[in-house]
């Protein structure tokens, strides 16, 4: 188990290896966006790390963040909960104007991860 602290929401126990996007929704009860269903295509699942940011990122995450010119954020759909972390949720359903948060992401990271240094 690892600890997920979400600014403004509290600290939650999360099973090791669970995708961060799912931990935010399931354990923390956050209305986190994931419009593409957690496939590193849309960047709506963005979070900012306050503490414990992973040193590695998937090639898919790196590519989509670079293509959209995004810095200082990570894609919660491309991160697993393997250590204690603190995040700030910056992309939520409330106030987004969307019809829903998006289809539920699969349990495993999609596309299959190729890990790179961030």
C-alpha positions, 0 to 999 in steps of 0.5 A: 500500500502507498499513501496518496495525499490530494490537496484539499481532500485528504490522505488515502491508502492505495493498493500498490501498482494502481493507476493514479487516475483510478486511485483519485476516482476510487479511493479519494473520490475526486471527480478527475477528468479522463476523457480519452479513457486513460490512453494518454491521448487527451491530457484531461487527467492532468495533475501537479505533483507537490511531493513524490513525483516519479522519476520515470514517465511513459513514452506516451505521456512524454510525447503527448505533453510535448506535443501540447506544450505542457510543462509542470503537469503529469498525466494521472493515467500514465502513473502507478501508485508505487510510493507515497505522493502528494498531488494537486488535481487541476483537471476536474469534471466540476466546471469543465462543461463536459457531459461526463468525466470520460470512460473508465480507464482500464486497470493497466496503463494503456498503451503498454508502457515504455518507460523513460526518464522524465 
